[in-house]
Amino acid sequence: MTLKLSGIALAVAFAFATAAQAQTPQTPAKRDAAEKPRTEQSTSSRKAKDMEEEQIEQQAKADKAKCDALKANAKDICMAEAKGKEKVAKAELDAKHADDKVKAERKVKETKAEAAYEVAKQKCDDQKGEAKDACAKQARVDRDRAKGKAEKTADAKQENRAATGSTAPDKPKKY
Protein backbone atom coordinates (compact mmCIF):
# COMPACT_ATOMS: atom_id res chain seq x y z
CA MET A 1 0.00 0.00 0.00
CA THR A 2 2.75 2.48 0.92
CA LEU A 3 4.64 1.54 -2.24
CA LYS A 4 1.57 2.37 -4.32
CA LEU A 5 1.03 5.60 -2.44
CA SER A 6 4.64 6.70 -2.82
CA GLY A 7 4.52 5.84 -6.56
CA ILE A 8 1.46 8.05 -7.00
CA ALA A 9 3.08 10.84 -4.99
CA LEU A 10 6.21 10.58 -7.15
CA ALA A 11 4.14 10.79 -10.37
CA VAL A 12 2.24 13.85 -9.10
CA ALA A 13 5.48 15.54 -8.03
CA PHE A 14 7.01 14.84 -11.43
CA ALA A 15 3.96 16.32 -13.19
CA PHE A 16 4.11 19.49 -11.10
CA ALA A 17 7.86 19.83 -11.63
CA THR A 18 7.44 19.53 -15.41
CA ALA A 19 4.64 22.10 -15.44
CA ALA A 20 6.64 24.50 -13.28
CA GLN A 21 9.69 24.18 -15.51
CA ALA A 22 7.58 24.95 -18.58
CA GLN A 23 6.27 28.10 -16.92
CA THR A 24 9.62 29.57 -15.86
CA PRO A 25 10.18 32.97 -17.45
CA GLN A 26 12.88 33.34 -20.09
CA THR A 27 15.76 35.69 -19.60
CA PRO A 28 15.20 39.06 -21.30
CA ALA A 29 17.85 38.33 -23.95
CA LYS A 30 16.27 35.02 -24.93
CA ARG A 31 12.78 36.52 -24.95
CA ASP A 32 13.86 39.47 -27.15
CA ALA A 33 15.66 37.16 -29.57
CA ALA A 34 12.61 34.94 -29.85
CA GLU A 35 10.15 37.81 -30.38
CA LYS A 36 12.18 40.13 -32.61
CA PRO A 37 11.95 38.27 -35.95
CA ARG A 38 8.21 37.80 -35.60
CA THR A 39 7.67 41.43 -34.68
CA GLU A 40 9.73 42.76 -37.59
CA GLN A 41 8.03 40.38 -39.99
CA SER A 42 4.54 41.19 -38.75
CA THR A 43 5.27 44.92 -38.87
CA SER A 44 6.49 44.77 -42.46
CA SER A 45 3.58 42.60 -43.57
CA ARG A 46 1.16 44.89 -41.74
CA LYS A 47 2.64 47.90 -43.55
CA ALA A 48 2.39 46.10 -46.89
CA LYS A 49 -1.23 45.18 -46.17
CA ASP A 50 -2.03 48.77 -45.20
CA MET A 51 -0.47 50.03 -48.43
CA GLU A 52 -2.44 47.54 -50.50
CA GLU A 53 -5.63 48.49 -48.68
CA GLU A 54 -4.94 52.16 -49.41
CA GLN A 55 -4.52 51.32 -53.11
CA ILE A 56 -7.84 49.47 -53.08
CA GLU A 57 -9.57 52.45 -51.52
CA GLN A 58 -8.02 54.85 -54.06
CA GLN A 59 -9.17 52.60 -56.91
CA ALA A 60 -12.67 52.46 -55.40
CA LYS A 61 -12.81 56.26 -55.20
CA ALA A 62 -11.76 56.48 -58.86
CA ASP A 63 -14.38 53.90 -59.88
CA LYS A 64 -17.10 55.73 -57.97
CA ALA A 65 -16.05 59.06 -59.49
CA LYS A 66 -16.59 57.57 -62.96
CA CYS A 67 -20.17 56.83 -61.96
CA ASP A 68 -20.92 60.48 -61.21
CA ALA A 69 -21.29 61.25 -64.93
CA LEU A 70 -24.03 58.65 -65.31
CA LYS A 71 -27.70 59.11 -64.50
CA ALA A 72 -30.64 57.12 -63.16
CA ASN A 73 -30.28 53.34 -62.98
CA ALA A 74 -27.04 53.29 -64.98
CA LYS A 75 -25.44 55.22 -62.13
CA ASP A 76 -26.86 52.76 -59.57
CA ILE A 77 -25.46 49.82 -61.54
CA CYS A 78 -22.07 51.51 -61.82
CA MET A 79 -21.97 52.24 -58.09
CA ALA A 80 -22.95 48.66 -57.25
CA GLU A 81 -20.14 47.39 -59.49
CA ALA A 82 -17.62 49.77 -57.88
CA LYS A 83 -18.64 48.84 -54.34
CA GLY A 84 -18.63 45.13 -55.19
CA LYS A 85 -15.18 45.40 -56.74
CA GLU A 86 -13.89 47.12 -53.61
CA LYS A 87 -15.40 44.53 -51.26
CA VAL A 88 -14.00 41.65 -53.30
CA ALA A 89 -10.54 43.24 -53.42
CA LYS A 90 -10.55 43.73 -49.65
CA ALA A 91 -11.71 40.14 -49.08
CA GLU A 92 -8.93 38.88 -51.36
CA LEU A 93 -6.41 41.00 -49.48
CA ASP A 94 -7.60 39.59 -46.17
CA ALA A 95 -7.40 36.07 -47.62
CA LYS A 96 -3.84 36.72 -48.76
CA HIS A 97 -2.80 37.53 -45.19
CA ALA A 98 -5.10 35.09 -43.35
CA ASP A 99 -3.96 32.16 -41.26
CA ASP A 100 -6.92 29.95 -42.17
CA LYS A 101 -6.82 29.90 -45.98
CA VAL A 102 -9.89 27.70 -46.37
CA LYS A 103 -12.10 30.04 -44.39
CA ALA A 104 -10.63 33.05 -46.17
CA GLU A 105 -11.25 31.54 -49.63
CA ARG A 106 -14.83 30.83 -48.64
CA LYS A 107 -15.31 34.44 -47.57
CA VAL A 108 -13.88 35.66 -50.91
CA LYS A 109 -16.30 33.46 -52.85
CA GLU A 110 -19.25 34.60 -50.75
CA THR A 111 -18.23 38.23 -51.20
CA LYS A 112 -18.06 37.74 -54.96
CA ALA A 113 -21.52 36.17 -54.90
CA GLU A 114 -22.94 39.10 -52.89
CA ALA A 115 -21.31 41.64 -55.22
CA ALA A 116 -22.72 39.90 -58.29
CA TYR A 117 -26.13 39.79 -56.61
CA GLU A 118 -26.13 43.52 -55.88
CA VAL A 119 -25.23 44.32 -59.49
CA ALA A 120 -27.87 41.91 -60.81
CA LYS A 121 -30.48 43.47 -58.53
CA GLN A 122 -29.72 46.91 -59.94
CA LYS A 123 -29.91 45.58 -63.49
CA CYS A 124 -33.30 44.07 -62.71
CA ASP A 125 -34.60 47.55 -61.85
CA ASP A 126 -34.58 48.35 -65.57
CA GLN A 127 -37.35 45.81 -66.08
CA LYS A 128 -41.04 46.00 -65.18
CA GLY A 129 -43.64 43.68 -63.66
CA GLU A 130 -43.17 39.93 -63.82
CA ALA A 131 -39.91 40.20 -65.74
CA LYS A 132 -38.44 42.27 -62.90
CA ASP A 133 -39.65 39.75 -60.30
CA ALA A 134 -38.26 36.83 -62.29
CA CYS A 135 -34.95 38.63 -62.73
CA ALA A 136 -34.66 39.34 -58.99
CA LYS A 137 -35.58 35.76 -58.14
CA GLN A 138 -32.95 34.43 -60.55
CA ALA A 139 -30.35 36.76 -59.01
CA ARG A 140 -31.16 35.39 -55.54
CA VAL A 141 -30.96 31.81 -56.80
CA ASP A 142 -27.57 32.48 -58.41
CA ARG A 143 -26.26 34.10 -55.22
CA ASP A 144 -27.50 31.27 -53.01
CA ARG A 145 -26.07 28.67 -55.39
CA ALA A 146 -22.65 30.37 -55.38
CA LYS A 147 -22.66 30.65 -51.58
CA GLY A 148 -23.67 27.00 -51.24
CA LYS A 149 -20.92 25.93 -53.59
CA ALA A 150 -18.38 27.98 -51.62
CA GLU A 151 -19.56 26.36 -48.38
CA LYS A 152 -19.37 22.84 -49.81
CA THR A 153 -15.90 23.48 -51.20
CA ALA A 154 -14.68 24.83 -47.87
CA ASP A 155 -16.22 21.91 -45.97
CA ALA A 156 -14.61 19.41 -48.35
CA LYS A 157 -11.21 21.05 -47.89
CA GLN A 158 -11.65 21.05 -44.11
CA GLU A 159 -12.58 17.36 -44.16
CA ASN A 160 -9.66 16.60 -46.45
CA ARG A 161 -7.29 18.36 -44.06
CA ALA A 162 -8.76 16.52 -41.09
CA ALA A 163 -8.56 13.16 -42.87
CA THR A 164 -4.91 13.59 -43.81
CA GLY A 165 -4.01 15.16 -40.49
CA SER A 166 -2.48 18.10 -42.26
CA THR A 167 -2.19 21.35 -40.38
CA ALA A 168 -0.03 23.12 -42.93
CA PRO A 169 -1.73 25.81 -45.00
CA ASP A 170 -2.83 24.95 -48.52
CA LYS A 171 -0.33 25.75 -51.23
CA PRO A 172 -1.50 28.20 -53.86
CA LYS A 173 -2.43 26.58 -57.15
CA LYS A 174 -0.42 27.42 -60.23
CA TYR A 175 -2.38 27.69 -63.40
C-alpha positions as CSV (number, residue, x, y, z in Angstrom):
1,M,0.0,0.0,0.0
2,T,2.8,2.5,0.9
3,L,4.6,1.5,-2.2
4,K,1.6,2.4,-4.3
5,L,1.0,5.6,-2.4
6,S,4.6,6.7,-2.8
7,G,4.5,5.8,-6.6
8,I,1.5,8.0,-7.0
9,A,3.1,10.8,-5.0
10,L,6.2,10.6,-7.2
11,A,4.1,10.8,-10.4
12,V,2.2,13.9,-9.1
13,A,5.5,15.5,-8.0
14,F,7.0,14.8,-11.4
15,A,4.0,16.3,-13.2
16,F,4.1,19.5,-11.1
17,A,7.9,19.8,-11.6
18,T,7.4,19.5,-15.4
19,A,4.6,22.1,-15.4
20,A,6.6,24.5,-13.3
21,Q,9.7,24.2,-15.5
22,A,7.6,24.9,-18.6
23,Q,6.3,28.1,-16.9
24,T,9.6,29.6,-15.9
25,P,10.2,33.0,-17.5
26,Q,12.9,33.3,-20.1
27,T,15.8,35.7,-19.6
28,P,15.2,39.1,-21.3
29,A,17.9,38.3,-23.9
30,K,16.3,35.0,-24.9
31,R,12.8,36.5,-25.0
32,D,13.9,39.5,-27.2
33,A,15.7,37.2,-29.6
34,A,12.6,34.9,-29.9
35,E,10.2,37.8,-30.4
36,K,12.2,40.1,-32.6
37,P,11.9,38.3,-36.0
38,R,8.2,37.8,-35.6
39,T,7.7,41.4,-34.7
40,E,9.7,42.8,-37.6
41,Q,8.0,40.4,-40.0
42,S,4.5,41.2,-38.8
43,T,5.3,44.9,-38.9
44,S,6.5,44.8,-42.5
45,S,3.6,42.6,-43.6
46,R,1.2,44.9,-41.7
47,K,2.6,47.9,-43.6
48,A,2.4,46.1,-46.9
49,K,-1.2,45.2,-46.2
50,D,-2.0,48.8,-45.2
51,M,-0.5,50.0,-48.4
52,E,-2.4,47.5,-50.5
53,E,-5.6,48.5,-48.7
54,E,-4.9,52.2,-49.4
55,Q,-4.5,51.3,-53.1
56,I,-7.8,49.5,-53.1
57,E,-9.6,52.5,-51.5
58,Q,-8.0,54.8,-54.1
59,Q,-9.2,52.6,-56.9
60,A,-12.7,52.5,-55.4
61,K,-12.8,56.3,-55.2
62,A,-11.8,56.5,-58.9
63,D,-14.4,53.9,-59.9
64,K,-17.1,55.7,-58.0
65,A,-16.1,59.1,-59.5
66,K,-16.6,57.6,-63.0
67,C,-20.2,56.8,-62.0
68,D,-20.9,60.5,-61.2
69,A,-21.3,61.2,-64.9
70,L,-24.0,58.6,-65.3
71,K,-27.7,59.1,-64.5
72,A,-30.6,57.1,-63.2
73,N,-30.3,53.3,-63.0
74,A,-27.0,53.3,-65.0
75,K,-25.4,55.2,-62.1
76,D,-26.9,52.8,-59.6
77,I,-25.5,49.8,-61.5
78,C,-22.1,51.5,-61.8
79,M,-22.0,52.2,-58.1
80,A,-23.0,48.7,-57.2
81,E,-20.1,47.4,-59.5
82,A,-17.6,49.8,-57.9
83,K,-18.6,48.8,-54.3
84,G,-18.6,45.1,-55.2
85,K,-15.2,45.4,-56.7
86,E,-13.9,47.1,-53.6
87,K,-15.4,44.5,-51.3
88,V,-14.0,41.6,-53.3
89,A,-10.5,43.2,-53.4
90,K,-10.5,43.7,-49.6
91,A,-11.7,40.1,-49.1
92,E,-8.9,38.9,-51.4
93,L,-6.4,41.0,-49.5
94,D,-7.6,39.6,-46.2
95,A,-7.4,36.1,-47.6
96,K,-3.8,36.7,-48.8
97,H,-2.8,37.5,-45.2
98,A,-5.1,35.1,-43.3
99,D,-4.0,32.2,-41.3
100,D,-6.9,29.9,-42.2
101,K,-6.8,29.9,-46.0
102,V,-9.9,27.7,-46.4
103,K,-12.1,30.0,-44.4
104,A,-10.6,33.0,-46.2
105,E,-11.3,31.5,-49.6
106,R,-14.8,30.8,-48.6
107,K,-15.3,34.4,-47.6
108,V,-13.9,35.7,-50.9
109,K,-16.3,33.5,-52.8
110,E,-19.2,34.6,-50.7
111,T,-18.2,38.2,-51.2
112,K,-18.1,37.7,-55.0
113,A,-21.5,36.2,-54.9
114,E,-22.9,39.1,-52.9
115,A,-21.3,41.6,-55.2
116,A,-22.7,39.9,-58.3
117,Y,-26.1,39.8,-56.6
118,E,-26.1,43.5,-55.9
119,V,-25.2,44.3,-59.5
120,A,-27.9,41.9,-60.8
121,K,-30.5,43.5,-58.5
122,Q,-29.7,46.9,-59.9
123,K,-29.9,45.6,-63.5
124,C,-33.3,44.1,-62.7
125,D,-34.6,47.5,-61.9
126,D,-34.6,48.4,-65.6
127,Q,-37.4,45.8,-66.1
128,K,-41.0,46.0,-65.2
129,G,-43.6,43.7,-63.7
130,E,-43.2,39.9,-63.8
131,A,-39.9,40.2,-65.7
132,K,-38.4,42.3,-62.9
133,D,-39.7,39.8,-60.3
134,A,-38.3,36.8,-62.3
135,C,-35.0,38.6,-62.7
136,A,-34.7,39.3,-59.0
137,K,-35.6,35.8,-58.1
138,Q,-32.9,34.4,-60.5
139,A,-30.4,36.8,-59.0
140,R,-31.2,35.4,-55.5
141,V,-31.0,31.8,-56.8
142,D,-27.6,32.5,-58.4
143,R,-26.3,34.1,-55.2
144,D,-27.5,31.3,-53.0
145,R,-26.1,28.7,-55.4
146,A,-22.7,30.4,-55.4
147,K,-22.7,30.6,-51.6
148,G,-23.7,27.0,-51.2
149,K,-20.9,25.9,-53.6
150,A,-18.4,28.0,-51.6
151,E,-19.6,26.4,-48.4
152,K,-19.4,22.8,-49.8
153,T,-15.9,23.5,-51.2
154,A,-14.7,24.8,-47.9
155,D,-16.2,21.9,-46.0
156,A,-14.6,19.4,-48.4
157,K,-11.2,21.1,-47.9
158,Q,-11.6,21.1,-44.1
159,E,-12.6,17.4,-44.2
160,N,-9.7,16.6,-46.5
161,R,-7.3,18.4,-44.1
162,A,-8.8,16.5,-41.1
163,A,-8.6,13.2,-42.9
164,T,-4.9,13.6,-43.8
165,G,-4.0,15.2,-40.5
166,S,-2.5,18.1,-42.3
167,T,-2.2,21.3,-40.4
168,A,0.0,23.1,-42.9
169,P,-1.7,25.8,-45.0
170,D,-2.8,25.0,-48.5
171,K,-0.3,25.8,-51.2
172,P,-1.5,28.2,-53.9
173,K,-2.4,26.6,-57.2
174,K,-0.4,27.4,-60.2
175,Y,-2.4,27.7,-63.4
